[in-house]
Amino acid sequence: MQFSEFKMLVVLAEEMNMRKASEKLFVSQPALSQRLQTIEKSWGTQIFLRSQKGLTTTPAGERIIEYAKEVVEKEEIIREEIQGLDFGIHGTLKLACASIIGQNWLPQILKRYVTAYPHAKISLLTGWSSEILKNLYDNSVHIGIIRGNPDWKGVKEHLLTDTLYLVDTEISKIEQVLETERPFIQFKSDSTYYQEIQEWWYSKFQTPPKRTIVVDQIETCKQMTLNGIGYAILPSITLNKSDTNIYKIPLLNEQDEPIKRDTWLVGYESAFELKQVQAFVEIMKDSAKHL
């Protein structure tokens, strides 16, 4: 089998639909179907079952696709290693990043990166820190940017620390939370962040909020707060100096110290040897110094 055929099987397994796979591979559906039949004939077995609902992998097909994925992954790794031997920055930077960082800090870093290294490519995933760790374990990304304090045995470098604030257009003192009828706007996050907020809340007030609104994204939470719908607890990295029409009350622990949240760069040591990764890390660390 040619490498393009291995890649074709991987795309078919991802999409499980001939039409979607043909669009992704930039080939016609009949041509894709014919190539698949040729591959199945060479293996002497059916890889996919076709139906109106899409494709279903056969038991033999599962083994063949698993092999195809290994070939594609190894080919990408070798290409990156070869490109790393050449002068200049090439290859693909595979990055997974916590959503909060991806929305508020990462864009300026990526802008500097693509400007300085136009031949490099970027593959970016954003999500919760638990999802990023899974991407690292699966070897689907080079490095991850994670919030909290992850249990990671590989390379782990501290990037920045930001503080948590109770933010509102009306509440100017923390004690007013118990008096207000305004809702507490929360955003869905990983378990460690949620637990940290819950522990602070109950140690401070010993009673749950009167009203709550839960949204999917932190940016939605922030915009609802800025527009006076309710109050929220937000990390300082999400707050701009231009946000002057709101009160920002720092969260304090039992020792009257600001509650902080760390951001870490993590990955396997082999990934940090890649030139495109080294270049990105250099820019990121420089940006962190100026926060």
Secondary structure, DSSP 4 states (H G I P E B T S, - for coil): --HHHHHHHHHHHHH--HHHHHHHHTS-HHHHHHHHHHHHHHHTS--EEEETTEEEE-HHHHHHHHHHHHHHHHHHHHHHHHHHHSSS--SEEEEEEEHHHHHHTHHHHHHHHHHH-TT-EEEEEEE-HHHHHHHHHTT--SEEEEES----SSEEEEEEEEEEEEEESS--SGGGGGT--S-EEEE---HHHHHHHHHHHHHHHSS--S-EEEES-HHHHHHHHHTTS-BEEEEGGG--TT--SSEEEE-B-TTS-B-EEEEEEEE-TTGGGSHHHHHHHHHHHHHHHT-
